[in-house]
Amino acid sequence: MTKHEPIDPGADGIEPGRRLIRVDTDRVSLAQKIGESLQRLTWRTPLHSLRLRGRFPLKLLAAPEDPIVGDPKAGQALLQGWISWRGERIRIRELDFRTLQGSPGLIDYLQSFAWLRDLSTAGTRQQGAPVAEAIMSRWLKAHAEDVKGIAWRADLWGKRILYWTAHAPLILSSRDLVYRSAVLNTLARGARHLDRAADKAPEGLGKVAAWSGLIVAGLLIPGGDPRRAFAEAGLTRALGQTFTDDGGLICRSPTALLDAIGLLSLLRSAYDSRRQPLLPVVEATLARAVPALLGVCHGDGGLASWQGGLPLDQARIAATIDASGVRARPLRQSRQWGYQRLAGGATVVSVDAAPPPASRAARDGCASTLAFEMSDGAHRLIVSCGGARHAGATIPAQLAQALRATAAHSTLIVADANSTAVHPDGSLGRGVIEVEIDRQELESGSRLEASHDGYARRFGLTHRRQLALSVDGRQLSGEDMLLPAGRRKKLAPFAIRFHLAPEVEVTLTADSQGALLRVDGGPLWQFRCKGGLLGVEESLWVDGTGRIRETQQLVVSGESPPGGANVSWLLKRAG
């Protein structure tokens, strides 16, 4: 084999060339919106209340174990009388679910009872049970009989059943028979609600959560075999609609994929508690999802910040993967999910090489096509700002919206315009429809060439990016081109942004064509460019806890004449 002879493309599922097209046929129609609103209104009718009546279980058939370790800091806060969620705090004795306010993340954390995992991690059952019962009692008082609002949303009921059953010792240890009966009766009512509401859950992960909860109810509540069969058919449909064939999610969010793996791992535990074989489609989904998740992890073991996610740390990733029971290598090319992974030596490069998610899956999605992130071992070098999906106390809603922009990612932007339009209501509009990819694995390293048409309609330009990572990982060369794609009438200003991790200190060279990148406690990298003017600007990065960290970015700027423009650049490890 010669030095430049391509390695067999089938060895790791790598395709030398591929075209990805954004098929936007799944917009929510007005009729669908009206139907969903009417469905929620029926929850309040006497007929639906009658459907929720029936025998309630005296006990559960089994108590599954939660296979994932929670956050000990959040658990300690609960033991000390506080609910704490990424900068938001509520004193338990002041908690009123009827007037609950907070970020979507806090609401989901409380209403789903995901906090039970953190509480069980931080203390013993004797320590945690009084706290769990106090919060449970407040929830029952506010929502057990009042079938309306967010508390009775199908996806939250699905998660609630998963967490209630997995942490039954915390919520059912009381000797108060009235309280225990209320919990078990409400659990049964929630399952009956899901019998009719699961298929009306929010698209994507919402439906997966709803159907998973209903399966668990069928497994653990006596007489649940018909319900289980019905729910397994529903989950099979939901998984097919939510996951891509290569293991990713249609929303393209790595943090959402981590949550999905966690939900399915809880479901697996419920099957195990009854010594029942796991639904085969769940087994197959987990087997594909874990490599896809690993494919967007950096050298530090944490996630890349794609589609507004958080760079969650290695410990959480490892705990979730361990719970899944799947052992796999990182997926280097996800054909449908749309991420490319280049790896050489200690260097990992993650590339968003696909159109953004289609409309129904695109809420909080980002205009990040052809952006890349880069790490050297445990040190991140080039990043995305991230955090757009996690508005709350630490990330104001207006900032979260801005973090979805093309400028918040390490890629080229024309005239400060997003490659795909970002609307205030959370949807994505016109922009990237088609991405063409050509990837080769050579003895000298990995080479990726990709282009998108996000600027073709407005500016008559196609953005093409070439990346080549050496086999030893010590050099990443890149080239960004703007190519004519139709009629143009004027010059188009552009900027290529390289957002730096907070630990990176940057120093420009005297000729303004290069920079030294010193990583705190890590290696030294050199940056050089040709074809534009190099400068340094302020930036920010949202860390794994949702905190905003100040940092900097390299910006290569210029103007594209009618014939197009070309900027070449190089990142080289020194020493």
C-alpha positions as CSV (number, residue, x, y, z in Angstrom):
1,M,0.0,0.0,0.0
2,T,1.4,3.4,-1.0
3,K,1.5,6.4,1.3
4,H,-1.6,8.0,-0.3
5,E,-3.6,4.9,-1.1
6,P,-7.0,5.0,0.6
7,I,-7.8,2.6,3.3
8,D,-10.8,0.3,2.7
9,P,-13.8,2.6,3.3
10,G,-15.9,-0.2,4.5
11,A,-13.5,-1.0,7.4
12,D,-15.3,1.4,9.8
13,G,-18.4,2.3,7.9
14,I,-16.7,5.2,6.2
15,E,-18.2,6.2,2.9
16,P,-15.9,8.1,0.5
17,G,-18.7,10.3,-0.7
18,R,-22.2,11.1,0.4
19,R,-24.9,13.8,0.0
20,L,-27.1,14.7,2.9
21,I,-30.4,16.4,2.2
22,R,-32.7,18.2,4.7
23,V,-36.1,16.8,4.0
24,D,-38.5,19.2,5.7
25,T,-41.8,17.4,5.3
26,D,-42.7,17.1,9.0
27,R,-43.9,20.6,9.8
28,V,-46.6,20.7,12.4
29,S,-49.9,21.5,10.5
30,L,-52.6,23.8,11.9
31,A,-54.9,20.8,12.1
32,Q,-52.3,18.9,14.2
33,K,-51.9,21.8,16.5
34,I,-55.7,22.1,17.0
35,G,-55.9,18.3,17.5
36,E,-53.3,18.4,20.2
37,S,-55.0,21.3,22.0
38,L,-58.3,19.5,21.9
39,Q,-56.6,16.4,23.3
40,R,-55.3,18.4,26.3
41,L,-58.8,19.9,26.8
42,T,-60.3,16.4,27.0
43,W,-58.2,15.6,30.0
44,R,-60.4,18.0,32.0
45,T,-63.7,16.3,31.0
46,P,-65.7,14.1,33.3
47,L,-65.3,11.3,30.8
48,H,-61.5,11.3,31.1
49,S,-61.8,11.4,34.9
50,L,-64.0,8.3,34.7
51,R,-61.4,6.6,32.5
52,L,-58.8,7.2,35.3
53,R,-60.8,5.3,37.9
54,G,-60.2,1.7,38.7
55,R,-58.5,-0.6,41.2
56,F,-55.2,0.6,42.5
57,P,-52.3,-1.8,43.4
58,L,-51.6,-2.6,47.0
59,K,-47.9,-3.0,46.0
60,L,-45.7,-3.2,43.0
61,L,-44.6,-6.6,41.5
62,A,-40.9,-5.6,41.7
63,A,-38.7,-2.6,42.5
64,P,-36.2,-2.0,39.7
65,E,-32.8,-0.4,40.5
66,D,-31.8,2.8,39.0
67,P,-28.5,1.8,37.2
68,I,-27.3,5.4,36.9
69,V,-25.6,7.4,39.7
70,G,-27.1,10.8,40.4
71,D,-25.5,14.2,41.2
72,P,-24.2,14.0,44.8
73,K,-24.2,17.9,45.1
74,A,-27.8,18.2,44.1
75,G,-28.6,15.3,46.4
76,Q,-26.8,17.0,49.3
77,A,-28.8,20.1,48.6
78,L,-32.0,18.1,48.9
79,L,-31.0,16.7,52.2
80,Q,-30.3,20.2,53.4
81,G,-33.8,21.4,52.4
82,W,-33.1,22.9,48.9
83,I,-34.0,21.9,45.4
84,S,-31.0,23.1,43.3
85,W,-30.9,23.1,39.5
86,R,-28.2,24.9,37.5
87,G,-28.3,28.1,39.5
88,E,-32.0,28.0,40.4
89,R,-32.9,27.1,44.0
90,I,-36.2,26.5,45.8
91,R,-36.5,25.9,49.5
92,I,-38.5,22.6,50.0
93,R,-40.7,24.0,52.7
94,E,-41.7,26.8,50.4
95,L,-42.4,24.5,47.4
96,D,-45.9,24.9,45.9
97,F,-46.4,22.9,42.7
98,R,-49.5,24.9,41.9
99,T,-47.6,28.1,41.5
100,L,-44.3,26.6,40.4
101,Q,-42.1,28.9,38.2
102,G,-38.7,28.4,36.7
103,S,-36.8,27.4,33.6
104,P,-38.0,24.5,31.5
105,G,-35.1,22.4,32.8
106,L,-36.1,23.0,36.4
107,I,-39.7,22.3,35.7
108,D,-38.8,19.0,34.0
109,Y,-36.4,18.1,36.9
110,L,-39.1,18.6,39.5
111,Q,-42.2,17.3,37.7
112,S,-40.4,14.2,36.3
113,F,-39.0,13.3,39.8
114,A,-35.6,12.9,38.3
115,W,-34.3,14.5,41.6
116,L,-35.0,11.1,43.2
117,R,-31.8,9.8,41.6
118,D,-29.7,12.6,43.1
119,L,-31.4,12.1,46.5
120,S,-30.7,8.3,46.5
121,T,-27.1,9.0,45.6
122,A,-26.4,11.4,48.4
123,G,-27.8,9.5,51.4
124,T,-29.3,6.4,52.8
125,R,-33.0,5.5,52.5
126,Q,-33.5,6.6,56.1
127,Q,-32.1,10.0,55.3
128,G,-33.7,10.4,51.9
129,A,-37.2,9.0,52.5
130,P,-38.5,12.0,54.6
131,V,-37.4,14.4,52.0
132,A,-38.9,12.4,49.1
133,E,-42.2,12.0,51.0
134,A,-42.4,15.7,51.8
135,I,-42.0,16.7,48.1
136,M,-44.3,13.8,47.0
137,S,-47.0,15.0,49.4
138,R,-46.8,18.5,48.0
139,W,-47.1,17.1,44.4
140,L,-50.0,14.9,45.3
141,K,-51.9,17.8,46.9
142,A,-51.4,20.0,43.8
143,H,-51.8,17.5,40.9
144,A,-53.1,14.1,41.9
145,E,-56.8,15.0,41.3
146,D,-56.3,18.0,39.0
147,V,-55.8,16.5,35.6
148,K,-54.5,19.4,33.6
149,G,-51.4,21.4,32.8
150,I,-47.8,20.5,32.5
151,A,-47.9,18.0,35.4
152,W,-50.1,15.7,33.3
153,R,-48.1,16.0,30.1
154,A,-47.6,12.5,28.7
155,D,-43.8,12.6,28.5
156,L,-43.5,13.8,32.1
157,W,-45.9,11.0,33.3
158,G,-43.7,8.5,31.5
159,K,-40.5,9.7,33.2
160,R,-42.4,10.0,36.5
161,I,-43.4,6.3,36.4
162,L,-39.8,5.3,35.6
163,Y,-38.4,7.3,38.5
164,W,-41.2,6.4,41.0
165,T,-40.8,2.7,40.4
166,A,-36.9,2.8,40.4
167,H,-36.9,4.7,43.7
168,A,-39.9,3.1,45.3
169,P,-38.1,2.6,48.6
170,L,-37.7,6.4,48.9
171,I,-41.3,7.3,48.3
172,L,-43.1,4.2,49.7
173,S,-41.2,3.7,53.0
174,S,-43.8,5.5,55.1
175,R,-46.1,3.6,57.5
176,D,-48.8,6.1,56.7
177,L,-51.2,3.9,54.8
178,V,-53.3,6.8,53.5
179,Y,-50.1,8.3,52.0
180,R,-49.0,5.0,50.5
181,S,-52.4,4.4,49.0
182,A,-52.4,7.9,47.5
183,V,-49.1,7.3,45.8
184,L,-50.0,3.9,44.4
185,N,-53.5,5.1,43.3
186,T,-51.9,8.1,41.5
187,L,-49.4,5.8,39.8
188,A,-52.2,3.7,38.5
189,R,-54.2,6.8,37.4
190,G,-51.1,8.0,35.6
191,A,-50.8,4.7,33.7
192,R,-54.5,4.9,32.7
193,H,-53.8,8.5,31.5
194,L,-50.9,7.3,29.4
195,D,-53.1,4.5,27.9
196,R,-54.7,7.3,25.9
197,A,-52.1,10.1,26.0
198,A,-48.8,8.4,25.2
199,D,-49.2,8.7,21.5
200,K,-50.0,12.4,21.9
201,A,-46.7,13.1,23.7
202,P,-44.3,15.6,22.2
203,E,-42.5,14.3,19.2
204,G,-39.1,12.6,19.6
205,L,-37.8,11.8,23.0
206,G,-41.2,12.8,24.6
207,K,-42.9,9.9,22.9
208,V,-40.1,7.5,23.9
209,A,-40.4,8.6,27.5
210,A,-44.2,8.2,27.5
211,W,-44.3,4.8,26.0
212,S,-41.4,3.6,28.2
213,G,-43.3,4.7,31.3
214,L,-46.3,2.8,30.1
215,I,-44.3,-0.3,29.6
216,V,-43.0,-0.1,33.1
217,A,-46.5,0.3,34.4
218,G,-47.5,-2.8,32.5
219,L,-44.5,-4.7,34.0
220,L,-44.9,-3.7,37.6
221,I,-48.6,-3.1,38.2
222,P,-50.5,-6.4,38.6
223,G,-52.6,-7.4,35.6
224,G,-50.6,-5.3,33.2
225,D,-49.8,-7.8,30.4
226,P,-52.3,-6.3,27.9
227,R,-51.0,-2.8,28.7
228,R,-47.4,-3.9,28.3
229,A,-48.1,-5.4,24.8
230,F,-49.9,-2.2,23.7
231,A,-47.1,0.0,25.0
232,E,-44.3,-2.1,23.4
233,A,-45.9,-1.6,20.0
234,G,-46.1,2.1,20.7
235,L,-42.5,2.3,21.8
236,T,-41.4,0.4,18.7
237,R,-43.0,3.1,16.5
238,A,-41.6,5.9,18.6
239,L,-38.1,4.6,18.4
240,G,-38.3,4.3,14.6
241,Q,-39.5,7.9,14.4
242,T,-37.0,9.3,16.9
243,F,-33.7,7.5,16.2
244,T,-31.7,7.5,13.0
245,D,-30.5,4.2,11.5
246,D,-27.0,5.0,12.7
247,G,-28.0,5.5,16.3
248,G,-28.4,9.3,16.6
249,L,-31.6,11.3,17.2
250,I,-33.5,13.3,14.7
251,C,-33.0,16.4,16.8
252,R,-29.2,15.9,16.4
253,S,-28.5,16.8,20.1
254,P,-25.8,14.8,21.9
255,T,-27.2,15.7,25.3
256,A,-30.7,14.6,24.2
257,L,-29.1,11.3,23.0
258,L,-27.5,10.9,26.4
259,D,-30.9,11.4,28.1
260,A,-32.4,8.8,25.7
261,I,-29.9,6.2,26.5
262,G,-30.5,6.9,30.2
263,L,-34.3,6.4,29.8
264,L,-33.9,3.2,27.9
265,S,-31.4,1.9,30.5
266,L,-34.1,2.6,33.2
267,L,-36.5,0.6,31.1
268,R,-34.0,-2.2,30.8
269,S,-33.8,-2.3,34.6
270,A,-37.5,-2.7,34.9
271,Y,-37.5,-5.7,32.5
272,D,-34.6,-7.2,34.6
273,S,-36.5,-6.7,37.8
274,R,-39.2,-9.0,36.4
275,R,-36.7,-11.3,34.8
276,Q,-38.3,-10.6,31.5
277,P,-36.3,-10.4,28.2
278,L,-35.8,-6.8,27.0
279,L,-37.8,-5.7,24.0
280,P,-35.5,-6.5,21.0
281,V,-35.9,-3.1,19.4
282,V,-34.7,-1.4,22.6
283,E,-31.6,-3.7,22.6
284,A,-30.9,-2.8,19.0
285,T,-31.5,0.9,19.6
286,L,-29.0,1.0,22.5
287,A,-26.5,-1.0,20.5
288,R,-26.5,1.8,17.8
289,A,-26.9,4.8,20.2
290,V,-23.9,4.2,22.3
291,P,-21.3,4.3,19.4
292,A,-23.1,7.4,18.1
293,L,-22.8,9.1,21.5
294,L,-19.1,8.1,21.8
295,G,-18.5,9.5,18.3
296,V,-19.3,13.1,19.6
297,C,-17.1,12.8,22.7
298,H,-13.7,14.5,23.0
299,G,-10.4,13.3,24.4
300,D,-11.5,14.3,27.9
301,G,-14.4,11.9,27.6
302,G,-17.0,14.7,27.7
303,L,-19.5,15.7,25.0
304,A,-19.1,18.2,22.2
305,S,-21.5,21.1,22.4
306,W,-23.5,20.4,19.3
307,Q,-27.1,21.7,18.8
308,G,-27.0,23.8,21.9
309,G,-26.0,21.1,24.3
310,L,-23.7,21.1,27.2
311,P,-20.2,19.6,27.3
312,L,-21.2,17.1,30.0
313,D,-18.2,15.4,31.7
314,Q,-16.8,12.0,31.3
315,A,-18.1,10.7,34.6
316,R,-21.8,11.2,33.6
317,I,-21.1,9.8,30.1
318,A,-19.4,6.7,31.5
319,A,-22.1,6.1,34.1
320,T,-24.9,6.2,31.4
321,I,-23.0,4.0,29.0
322,D,-22.2,1.5,31.7
323,A,-25.9,1.4,32.6
324,S,-26.8,0.7,29.0
325,G,-24.8,-2.6,29.1
326,V,-23.3,-1.8,25.6
327,R,-19.6,-1.8,24.9
328,A,-18.6,-0.2,21.7
329,R,-16.1,2.0,19.8
330,P,-16.9,5.6,18.8
331,L,-18.7,5.9,15.5
332,R,-16.4,7.8,13.1
333,Q,-19.1,8.7,10.6
334,S,-22.8,8.9,11.3
335,R,-24.5,9.0,7.9
336,Q,-27.9,10.3,9.1
337,W,-27.2,11.8,12.4
338,G,-24.6,13.9,10.6
339,Y,-21.4,14.0,12.7
340,Q,-17.9,13.2,11.5
341,R,-15.1,12.2,13.9
342,L,-11.5,12.5,12.9
343,A,-8.9,11.0,15.3
344,G,-5.2,10.8,15.2
345,G,-2.7,10.4,18.1
346,A,-4.3,12.3,21.1
347,T,-6.3,14.7,18.8
348,V,-10.0,14.4,18.2
349,V,-11.9,16.6,15.7
350,S,-15.7,16.5,15.7
351,V,-17.5,18.0,12.7
352,D,-21.1,19.0,12.1
353,A,-21.4,17.7,8.5
354,A,-25.1,17.7,7.9
355,P,-28.1,20.0,7.5
356,P,-29.8,21.2,10.7
357,P,-32.7,19.1,12.0
358,A,-36.0,19.4,10.2
359,S,-38.8,21.5,11.6
360,R,-40.5,19.3,14.1
361,A,-37.2,18.3,15.7
362,A,-35.5,21.6,15.4
363,R,-36.7,23.5,18.5
364,D,-33.6,25.0,20.0
365,G,-31.6,23.7,17.0
366,C,-28.5,25.5,15.8
367,A,-27.3,26.9,12.4
368,S,-23.9,25.1,12.8
369,T,-23.4,23.3,9.5
370,L,-19.6,22.6,8.8
371,A,-18.5,23.8,12.3
372,F,-15.9,21.8,14.1
373,E,-14.5,21.2,17.6
374,M,-11.1,20.0,18.5
375,S,-9.3,18.6,21.5
376,D,-5.8,17.4,22.3
377,G,-6.1,14.6,24.9
378,A,-7.8,16.0,28.0
379,H,-7.5,19.6,26.7
380,R,-10.1,21.2,24.5
381,L,-8.8,23.7,21.9
382,I,-11.5,24.7,19.5
383,V,-15.1,24.6,20.7
384,S,-18.7,25.7,20.0
385,C,-20.3,28.2,22.5
386,G,-23.1,25.6,23.3
387,G,-25.8,25.9,25.8
388,A,-28.7,27.1,23.6
389,R,-31.0,24.3,24.7
390,H,-30.5,25.2,28.4
391,A,-32.0,28.6,29.1
392,G,-32.4,29.3,32.8
393,A,-30.9,31.2,35.6
394,T,-27.3,31.1,34.2
395,I,-28.3,31.4,30.5
396,P,-30.9,34.1,29.9
397,A,-33.4,33.3,27.1
398,Q,-32.2,36.1,24.9
399,L,-28.6,34.8,25.1
400,A,-29.7,31.2,24.5
401,Q,-31.3,32.4,21.3
402,A,-28.1,34.1,20.2
403,L,-26.1,30.9,21.0
404,R,-28.0,29.2,18.2
405,A,-26.4,31.4,15.6
406,T,-23.8,30.4,13.1
407,A,-21.4,33.0,14.7
408,A,-21.5,30.9,18.0
409,H,-19.8,28.0,16.2
410,S,-16.4,27.5,14.7
411,T,-17.1,27.9,11.1
412,L,-17.5,30.4,8.3
413,I,-20.2,33.0,8.3
414,V,-21.2,35.3,5.4
415,A,-22.3,38.9,6.2
416,D,-23.1,38.0,9.8
417,A,-26.1,36.0,8.4
418,N,-26.9,32.5,9.8
419,S,-26.4,29.7,7.3
420,T,-29.9,28.5,8.3
421,A,-32.5,31.1,9.6
422,V,-33.2,30.9,13.3
423,H,-36.7,32.1,14.3
424,P,-37.7,33.5,17.7
425,D,-40.3,30.8,18.2
426,G,-37.6,28.1,18.3
427,S,-38.0,26.9,14.7
428,L,-35.4,26.9,12.0
429,G,-36.2,28.4,8.6
430,R,-34.6,28.6,5.2
431,G,-31.0,27.9,4.7
432,V,-29.0,24.7,4.4
433,I,-30.8,22.1,2.4
434,E,-28.0,20.0,1.0
435,V,-24.6,19.0,2.3
436,E,-22.1,17.1,0.1
437,I,-19.4,15.0,1.9
438,D,-16.3,13.3,0.6
439,R,-14.2,11.5,3.2
440,Q,-11.0,9.5,2.8
441,E,-8.9,7.5,5.2
442,L,-5.2,7.5,4.1
443,E,-2.1,6.2,5.7
444,S,-1.1,9.8,6.2
445,G,-4.3,10.6,8.1
446,S,-8.0,11.5,7.6
447,R,-9.3,13.9,5.1
448,L,-12.8,15.4,4.9
449,E,-14.3,17.7,2.3
450,A,-17.8,19.0,2.7
451,S,-19.9,21.8,1.3
452,H,-23.3,23.4,2.1
453,D,-25.8,25.6,0.2
454,G,-27.0,27.8,3.1
455,Y,-25.7,31.0,1.4
456,A,-26.6,30.1,-2.2
457,R,-30.1,31.7,-2.2
458,R,-29.1,34.9,-0.5
459,F,-25.6,35.5,-1.6
460,G,-25.0,33.2,-4.6
461,L,-22.2,31.4,-2.7
462,T,-21.5,27.8,-1.6
463,H,-19.3,27.2,1.5
464,R,-16.8,24.4,1.1
465,R,-14.6,23.3,3.9
466,Q,-11.6,20.8,3.7
467,L,-10.1,19.3,6.8
468,A,-7.1,17.0,7.0
469,L,-5.8,15.5,10.3
470,S,-2.4,13.9,10.3
471,V,-2.2,10.3,11.5
472,D,-0.2,11.4,14.6
473,G,-2.7,14.1,15.4
474,R,-0.1,16.9,15.5
475,Q,-1.4,18.8,12.5
476,L,-4.9,19.9,11.3
477,S,-4.9,21.7,8.0
478,G,-8.0,23.4,6.8
479,E,-9.3,25.3,3.8
480,D,-12.5,27.4,3.6
481,M,-13.8,28.3,0.2
482,L,-16.7,30.4,-1.0
483,L,-17.6,29.3,-4.5
484,P,-20.0,31.0,-7.0
485,A,-23.5,29.4,-7.0
486,G,-25.6,31.7,-9.1
487,R,-25.9,35.4,-9.8
488,R,-24.1,37.8,-7.5
489,K,-24.2,41.6,-7.5
490,K,-21.8,42.8,-4.8
491,L,-18.9,41.8,-2.5
492,A,-19.8,39.6,0.4
493,P,-17.9,40.1,3.7
494,F,-17.1,36.8,5.6
495,A,-15.5,35.7,8.8
496,I,-14.2,32.3,9.9
497,R,-14.5,31.9,13.6
498,F,-12.4,29.6,15.8
499,H,-13.9,29.8,19.4
500,L,-11.2,28.8,21.9
501,A,-11.7,26.9,25.1
502,P,-11.4,28.9,28.3
503,E,-8.1,27.3,29.2
504,V,-6.5,28.5,26.0
505,E,-4.3,31.7,26.0
506,V,-3.8,33.3,22.6
507,T,-1.0,35.6,21.4
508,L,-1.0,37.0,17.9
509,T,2.2,37.0,15.8
510,A,3.6,40.3,14.6
511,D,2.5,39.7,10.9
512,S,-1.2,39.2,12.0
513,Q,-1.2,35.9,10.1
514,G,-0.7,33.6,13.0
515,A,-1.1,33.0,16.7
516,L,0.3,30.9,19.5
517,L,-2.3,28.9,21.5
518,R,-1.1,28.0,25.0
519,V,-3.2,25.5,26.8
520,D,-3.2,25.9,30.6
521,G,-1.3,22.8,31.9
522,G,-1.2,21.4,28.3
523,P,0.4,21.6,24.9
524,L,1.4,24.6,22.7
525,W,-0.3,24.9,19.3
526,Q,0.5,27.2,16.4
527,F,-2.1,28.7,14.1
528,R,-1.4,30.2,10.7
529,C,-3.7,31.4,8.0
530,K,-3.5,32.8,4.5
531,G,-6.2,34.7,2.5
532,G,-7.7,36.8,5.3
533,L,-6.9,39.2,8.2
534,L,-6.5,37.5,11.6
535,G,-7.8,39.0,14.8
536,V,-8.9,38.1,18.3
537,E,-12.3,38.8,19.7
538,E,-14.1,38.0,23.0
539,S,-16.2,34.9,23.2
540,L,-17.9,32.7,25.7
541,W,-18.3,29.0,26.4
542,V,-21.1,27.3,28.4
543,D,-19.6,24.6,30.6
544,G,-21.1,21.3,31.7
545,T,-22.9,22.8,34.6
546,G,-24.5,25.5,32.5
547,R,-22.2,28.3,33.7
548,I,-21.0,30.9,31.2
549,R,-17.2,31.1,30.9
550,E,-15.4,34.0,29.3
551,T,-13.0,33.1,26.5
552,Q,-11.7,34.3,23.2
553,Q,-12.0,33.5,19.5
554,L,-9.7,33.8,16.5
555,V,-11.4,35.5,13.6
556,V,-10.2,35.4,10.0
557,S,-12.1,38.1,8.0
558,G,-12.2,39.1,4.4
559,E,-14.5,39.8,1.4
560,S,-15.5,37.5,-1.3
561,P,-15.3,39.0,-4.9
562,P,-17.5,37.7,-7.7
563,G,-15.2,34.8,-8.4
564,G,-15.3,33.6,-4.8
565,A,-12.7,33.5,-2.0
566,N,-10.3,31.0,-0.4
567,V,-8.7,30.9,3.0
568,S,-6.2,28.2,4.1
569,W,-5.2,27.7,7.7
570,L,-3.1,25.3,9.8
571,L,-3.1,24.2,13.4
572,K,0.2,22.6,14.3
573,R,1.3,21.2,17.7
574,A,4.6,22.6,18.9
575,G,7.0,20.5,21.0
